[in-house]
Amino acid sequence: MKYKVLFFLLLFFGSLQAQQTQTERLRNHLYLLASDSLEGRMAGSNGGLKARQYLLKQYQAMGLEPYRDKYIHTFKASNQAMILGAGINNELANIVMVIPGNDPELKEEYIVLGAHYDHVGVKNGKIHNGADDNASGSSALVEIARQIYAHRDQLKRTVIIAAFDAEEEGLFGSKALVNYMDANGDIKKVKLMMSIDMVGWLSTGGALSLEGSSTLKDVDNFLHQLGEKKGITIRTKSFENSIMTATDTEPFAKAGCPTLAVTTGLKSPYHKPEDDADLIDYDGLNLICNYIAELTLGLAADNPPLVSSQRLAAKHQNHLRPFEIGLSLGFGRAGFRYPGSAFYGKTGLEGHIGITTRLNYKRWSLQAEALYNIERMPKPNLDGTVSDVFGNYSKETHSSLFVPVSLLWNVTASGLFYLGAGANYRLLLNHTDIYHSNLWGFHYTFGFKLGQLKISVMKIFQLTPYYIDNTKPKTKSLQGGITLTYML
């Protein structure tokens, strides 16, 4: 008897959900996922587990098949101890399903649609519900999957639906899926990965952003035309280039897959307690679901043809480009030094701006910079008494063209960390009647990169004496600074 009751209850709720509009279903998903009872869905928390169970039931009720016979794919993160601390002890896990394609050949190729369901939990006693980030993407993915499954007879390629865990902690869910697919020989079959992340503020942002359109050949016009057809403004960007943000496209891109990062931007109260479900643009979210569903159906049917451009964003490349050029800005300390004498120097501020170029071969780089440099260095009165020398300093400003050339060794193939040394030339642009205008020196440097941003530290030792007058004490300079370079 109890099984009959359960059967009729499932039938009733399934019928009720079928009668709802997509907008109503989106609202229901989102209010549940962004409710206080889930306590911000932090990875490994009870709230995160409840979100996973809810989403799994939604996908199973549609009839979606598990990927490689498993709906739930557990994994460990590199900072597992931190994530699972403070009484949080549930497993980290992705939900992964497939909607098989029908073409004898193309069904072996994959389009991956992903959205992370975790958020940042409770901070300073306040629940961060993460309605836009990323209950919006998780809710949208459910309804996009529903539409694709309803039209599965149109599919030539197979579509993989992935709900990622632990994105906020370091993209660990998407990294785990990439590793799992790679181990099973599937990652090379991925022809496109789309990450749906923060898509709940369309009316405020005014457009849906698709970042990475140039990782595919000849799709830009189609993306915009489909937007016009579906009543949504599309803003395409050739590549993801923000160094401050990352989404689940990154592990797939680094594995060589074309990617599209789908978002309405950072208009919502990002990582703040105010990111609640009542602020979401549900009509806009409904439009986004319709757009992504039809986009996926078209690309899965090879209409338009889905072809990789073999190009990746600079931040996603695992190797160094043969040639790089960037804009540099930096600051540091500089001062006179007096080798072989009793005098001592003090340091003042310096700043520099210019261009940096690199030639890269495997793990070696030849770097040349052209920098306009200004130094304001304290100088003792070398013509006065002993007390003047040690106590009476004046400020002297030098401007110069500074050209350091460095041979760098990259600790990793991607140039994540590097160190090196080299020679430098400085052309003084003032005080040429007192100082030599052509100065030479050597330096050492080390640094690291964050996407397209390079941060380096350089220590510079001048070899050429400053003064033309040989009766003056031998005077050189010592300089150290930090340079930020944005590689174009």
N, C-alpha and C positions, 0 to 999 in steps of 0.2 A: 504494500500500500504506500509506504513512504517513498518508494522509487517513482510511483506514478505521480505523487504530489510534486516531487522534485522535477520530474519531466514537464509537468504542466506549468510550474513556476518558470522554468527556463524558457519554455515556449512563450509564456506571457511576456516576460521581460524582453525576449528577443523580438517579439512582435511590436512591443512598445517602442523599442529603440529604432526599429525599421520605420515606424510612423513619424519619428522626429525628423526635422530638417537637419542638414549637415551643420548649420550654424548653431542649432540647439545642442547637437551632440558635442560640438567643439566647446561650447560653454560648460556643459556638464563635465567633460574630461578635465577642463582647465580648473574649474572651481574645486574639483576633488584633488587634483595633483598639487594645486597651490594652496591647499587648506592648511590651517594651523595644526591640524591633527597629524600631518606628515612632517612637521617640524623642520621644514627646509630641505628635506630629501638628501641630506648629506650622504656621500658614498659610505656604505657599510652600516648605516644607521637603520633603526626600525622603520623610520619614515621612508627611507630609500627602498627598503624591502617591500613596504606596502605599495609604493608606486610601481615597482617592478611587477608585483603580483596583479595589480589592476591592469597594467598594460598587457601582460601576458594573456589574461582572460579575454581582453578585447580582441587580440589577434587570433587566439584559438577559436573564439566564437565565429569569426569570419570563415574559418576553414583553412587558414594559411598553414603550409607545411613547414616543419622544422628544417633548419640548415644542417646537413650532415647528421640527421636523426636526433638532433638536440635543439630544443627551444632555448634552453639556458646554457650559456657558455661562461663558466666561472674562470677567474684569473686572479693573479696576484700582481700588486703594484710594487714599484721599487721603494716607495715609502709606506709600505703596508703597515708597519708598526705605528706610524703617526696617524694614518687614516683610521685604523681599527683600535685606537687608544680610547681612553676615557669611557670604558664600558661599551663601546661600539664594536660589535664582534660578528656581524653578519658577513657572509661571503660577498665579494664583489662579483658582478655578473652582467653580461650583455644578454639581451633577448635577440635572437637572430632567426629569421624565417625566409622562405623563398616562395616566389610565385613563378613557376616554371614557364619558360618560353616554349613555342611550338615548332619553330624551324629546326630541321634536322641538324643544321650546322650552327646557326646563331644561338640556339638555346644553350650552347656551351660557353657563351659570353655573358658577362654580368653587368648590370647597372645596380649600384648600391645606393640606397637611400638611408641616411642615418640621422638620428637626433639623440642628443644625450638627455637623460631623464633626471640626473642628479643635480643638486645645487649645493649651497655652502652651509646649510644647516642653521644653527643658532649661534649668534655672536653677541657678546656683551648682554646676554639675557634676552635678546630680541630675535624672533623668528624671521628668517629671510626666506619668504615663500617662493621666490623665483618664478613668478607668473610668466613674465616674458622670457626669462632665462632659467630653464628652457622648457617650462610646462607648455609654452606656446608651440614650440617645435615638436614636442612629444605628442601633443594633441593633434597637431596638423598631420603628423606622420601616420597616425591611426586612420584618419579619414582619407588621406592620400592612398594608403594601402587598400582601403575599402573600395575606392573608385577603380584602382588598377585591377584588383581581384575581380570586380564585377565585369571588367572588359578584358579578362585574361586571354580570351580567344584571339585578341589582336596582337598579342606579344609574340615576337620572334626571339628576342633575347630574354634571358631569365632576370628577374628583378629580385634583389635581396633587400629585405627590410631589417634594419639594425637599430635597436634601442640601446644606446651606450651608457655604461656606468662610469663613474670616476673621471669624467671629463674635466671637472673643475680642479681636480688635484694634479692634472698633468696629462690629459688626453689618454689616460691609461686604458680605457675601454676600447677605443678605436685602435690603439697600438696593439692590444691583445688580439683583436680580430684580424688585423693585418698579419700578425705573426702566425695565427692559426691558419689563415688562408694560404699563406706562403708555405707553411709546412705541409699543406695538403695539395699544393700545386695549383691553387685557385687564384692567387693574387694577379698573375699575368693575364687572367681571363677578364679582369675588371676593366671595362671600357669607359666607365665614368662613375665617379662617386660624388654624390651631392649631400652636403651637410646642411640640415635645416635647423638653424640656431638663432633664436631671438627674432621671431617673425610676427609679433603681436602688436606692433605700433605702426601699421601701414599709413593710417590717416595723418599721423603726425609727421612721419618721414617723407610722405608723398610718393614713395616709389619702393619697389622691391629690388634689392641689390643682388646681382649675380656676379660674384667675383671669381675670375678664372676662365672667362670665355675664350681666351686665346690658347688655352690648353687643348682646345678642340679646333678642327678645321671648319671654317665657313658656317658657323652656327649663329653668329652675332645677329644677322638680319632676322633669322628665324625666331630667336629669343624675343626680339622687339615686336615682330609681327604677331606672334602668339599673344603677347601682352595686350596689344590693341584688340585682338579678337576676344580676349577674356575680360576686357575692361580694367586692366591694371597697368600702371606705368612701370616699365622695366628700366633699371639703370645697370648697365654692364660695366665691368672693369676687367681689363685684360688679365691681370694677375692679382693675387692677394699680396699686398705689400706692407701692411701695418706690422710694425715690430712690437706693438704693445698688446696685440690680440692674436689668438690662435683658436682654431676650431678643429673638428674631427676630420677635416679634409687633409690635415698635415701628414699623418702617418701614411695615408694612401698616396699622396703626392710624392712623398719621399720614396715610395716603392715604385714610382714611375707611372702612376695612374692619372689620367685627366680628372680634374676636380672642378666643382662649382660650389662655392660657399654662398648659401641662400640666407638673406637676413634683411630686416627692415632697419638695422643699425642700432646704435647705442642711445636711442632716444628715451628709453624707459629708465626708471631709477636703478641703474645697473649695480648689482650686489648691495642693494640697500633694502631695509625692511619694508619700504613703501612699494616694492614691486609686487603688487597684488592683482588678483583676478579681475577686480572691478574696473581696472584701468585698460584692459585689453580691448582692442578694436576687433570685435568678433565678425563684423561684416567684411572687414579687410582680410581677416584670417581665412574666412570662407573663400574669398577670391584667390588667395594664395594657394589654398588646397586645390582648387580647380585648375589653376595654372600649372602647378608642379605635376599634378596627375596627368594632364594632357601632354605636357612636355615629356614626361617619362614614357607614356604610351607611344608617342611619336618616335622618340629615339630608340625605344626598344623594338619598334617595327622597322627601324632603319629608314625613317622618313622624318627629317632628313638623314643622310648617311652619317653614322657616328664614327668619326675618324680622329685619332689623336694627332695633334700637331707636333708631338715630341718636344714641346716646350713647357717649361715649368717656371714658376715664380722663383726669384733669386733666393727667397727665404726657405724654399722647399728643396733646393738642390743639395745633393749629397757630395758634390764635387765642386771644385773651383772653376769659374769660367776662365778661358784662356786670357782674356783681357778685361780689366775692370777700371772704371773711372768714377770718382766721387768727389763730393764737396766736403771740405774739412773746416772745423772750427775748434779752437782749443785755448787753454790758458795754463799758466804755471808760475814758477818762480825763477828769477834770474839774478845773477850778481857777479861783480868783479871778484877775481881771486888773484893772489900775488905769490906765485910759487917762488921759493927760495928767499923770501924776505920775512920781516917780522910783522908786516901788515896783514890785516885780516879783512875779509869782505862781508858785507851784509847783502841780503837778497831783497828784491822787490818784485812787483808783479809784472807779468808779461802776458800777451795775448797774440793769437795768430789765426789767420784765415786764408784759405786757398784751395788748391786742387790736389788730389791724390790719384795716382795711376798705379796699376799693378799688371805685370806679366806673370802668369801662373803656369807652372809645369809640374804636374804630379803634386808633391808636397813642398815644392820650392816656389818662392815668389820673389821677383825683383820689383821693389817698390820705389817710385820716385815721386817727390812732392815739391810743389812750388807754393810757398807760403809767404804772405805779407806779415811781418813780425814787428811788434812794438814792445820794447822793454823799458821799464822805468827802474833804474838800478841806483842804489846809494853808492856814492863815491867819496872817499876821504880826501881832505885837502893835502895833496902830496907836495905842495909848495910852501907849507907853513911849518909851524913848530911841531915837536913830537906830540904835544897835547892835541894839536889840530888834527894830526894824522889819526889818532885813536879816538877822538871824540867829536870832531866836526865833520859830519857827513852832509853832502848835498845830493839832491836827486838829479839824475841825468837820464834823459830819454833818448833812446836809440830806435830808429826805424830801419828796417832792412828787408831785403829779399832773401829768404832762407830756403835752400834747396838740399834736403837730405836724401840720400840714395841708400837703400837698405836691402840686404839679402836676408830673406825671412825663411824660416823653416816652420811649416804648419804641422802641429802636433797631430791633428786629425786630417783626413782626406778632404773634409768639408771646410777646413780652415777655421774651425771653431776656436782653437787656441793657436797662437803663433808667437815666435820669438826670433830675434835677429840682431844684426849690427851693421854698421856701414860708415860711410864718410859723408861729410856735409860741407857746403859752401855757403858763405854769407856775404852779400853785397851791402855794405853800409850806405844808407841813403842820406846821412847827415854827418857832420863833424869830420869831414874828409881832410880838413887842414890839420887836424890833430892826430887822427887815427888812420891806420891802414884801412882802405875801403874794401879790400878783398881779404876775407878771413876764412880759414879752413879748420876743420875739426873732425872728430869722430863721435859716434854715439852708439848706444844700445837701446833696444826697444822690445816690448812684449805687449800682447793684447789679446782680445777675443772679439767674437762677433755675435750679434743678436739679429738674425735675419739679414737685412741690408745695412745695418748699423755696425760699424767697427769702433771699438773703444781701445785706444792704445796709450801706453805710457812710454815716454822717451827721456833719456838722460843724455845731455849733450856736453862735450868737453871741447873747448876751443884750443887749438894748437898754435895759431898765429898770434903773436903779441899785438895788443891794440895800438900802442903808441908808436908813432914814427920817430919821435925823439928817443934815442937810445939811452939818454941820461935818466929817463924816467924809470921807476921800478918796473920790472917785467910784469905786465898786466894782461890777464886773459879773462875769460868768462866761463861760468858754469851755469847750466840751465836745465830745468826739468819741467815736464808738463804733461797734461792729458789732452788727447785729441779725439774728437768725435767725428767720424767720417760716414756720410751717407752714400753708399755705392749706388749709382744710377742703373 
